[in-house]
Amino acid sequence: MKSISVSELKARLDKGDDIQVIDVREQMEYDICNIGGELIPMGEIMENLDKISRDKDVVIHCRSGGRSGSIVQMLDSKGFTNLHNLTGGILAWADEIDPSMPKY
């Protein structure tokens, strides 16, 4: 499974790279804090495969990296080759990138 650190993701976003960021947490978690990714809760991924790009890098994240890692592995088995798990999830983002972000 490919992964990306929060600092690598931030650098790519700051450069304006054309990447898709997908948040697989639940709506209530997203409402607490988010980094602007597209919300597709883990339980809804399979019905929304058409929303996941196959043409550019896709970063999938959750709270700490566990759920998103499972999703990346599952989608790798479905033929996706462009997915990256965000190491440490949004907690790492709050720790390393935006300390003002609420954590839960």
For each residue, the residues with C-beta under 8 A, 3 or more apart:
1: 69 72 73 76 85
2: 72 83 84 85
3: 69 84 85 86 87
4: 8 9 12 59 84 85 86 87
5: 8 9 86 87 88 92
6: 9 10 86 87 88 92 93 96 97
7: 10 11 96 97
8: 4 5 11 12
9: 4 5 6 12 13 19 21 59 86
10: 6 7 13 14 93 97
11: 7 8 14 15
12: 4 8 9 15 17 19 57
13: 9 10 16 17 19 21
14: 10 11
15: 11 12
16: 13
17: 12 13 57
18: 56
19: 9 12 13 56 57 58 59
20: 38 52 53 56 57 58 59
21: 9 13 35 36 37 38 58 59 61
22: 37 38 39 40 52 58 59 60 61
23: 30 34 35 37 38 39 40 61 62 90
24: 40 41 42 45 60 61 62 67 68 71
25: 29 30 39 41 42 62 63 67 90
26: 29 30 41 42
27: 30 31 39 41
28: 31 32
29: 25 26 32 33 63 104
30: 23 25 26 27 33 34 39
31: 27 28 34
32: 28 29 102 104
33: 29 30 90 94 101 102 103 104
34: 23 30 31 37 39 90
35: 21 23 61 90 93
36: 21
37: 21 22 23 34 59 61
38: 20 21 22 23 51
39: 22 23 25 27 30 34
40: 22 23 24 44 45 48 51 52
41: 24 25 26 27 44 45
42: 24 25 26 45 62 67 70 71
43:
44: 40 41 47 48
45: 24 40 41 42 48 49 52 71 74 75
46: 49
47: 44
48: 40 44 45 51 52
49: 45 46 52 75 78
50:
51: 38 40 48
52: 20 22 40 45 48 49 58 75 80 83
53: 20 56 58 82
54: 80 82
55: 82
56: 18 19 20 53 82
57: 12 17 19 20 82 84
58: 19 20 21 22 52 53 80 82 83 84
59: 4 9 19 20 21 22 37 83 84 85 86
60: 22 24 68 71 72 75 83 84 85 86
61: 21 22 23 24 35 37 65 68 85 86 89 90 93
62: 23 24 25 42 65 66 67 68 89 90
63: 25 29 66 67 89 90 91 104
64: 88 89 90 91 92
65: 61 62 68 69 85 86 87 88 89 92
66: 62 63 69 70 89
67: 24 25 42 62 63 70 71
68: 24 60 61 62 65 71 72 85 86 89
69: 1 3 65 66 72 73 85
70: 42 66 67 73 74
71: 24 42 45 60 67 68 74 75
72: 1 2 60 68 69 75 76 83 84 85
73: 1 69 70 76 77
74: 45 70 71 77 78
75: 45 49 52 60 71 72 78 80 83
76: 1 72 73 80 81 83
77: 73 74
78: 49 74 75
79:
80: 52 54 58 75 76 83
81: 76
82: 53 54 55 56 57 58
83: 2 52 58 59 60 72 75 76 80
84: 2 3 4 57 58 59 60 72
85: 1 2 3 4 59 60 61 65 68 69 72
86: 3 4 5 6 9 59 60 61 65 68 89 90 92 93
87: 3 4 5 6 65 92
88: 5 6 64 65 91 92 93 95 96
89: 61 62 63 64 65 66 68 86 92 93
90: 23 25 33 34 35 61 62 63 64 86 93 94 101
91: 63 64 88 94 95 103
92: 5 6 64 65 86 87 88 89 95 96
93: 6 10 35 61 86 88 89 90 96 97 98 101
94: 33 90 91 97 98 99 101 102 103
95: 88 91 92 99
96: 6 7 88 92 93
97: 6 7 10 93 94
98: 93 94 101
99: 94 95
100:
101: 33 90 93 94 98
102: 32 33 94
103: 33 91 94
104: 29 32 33 63
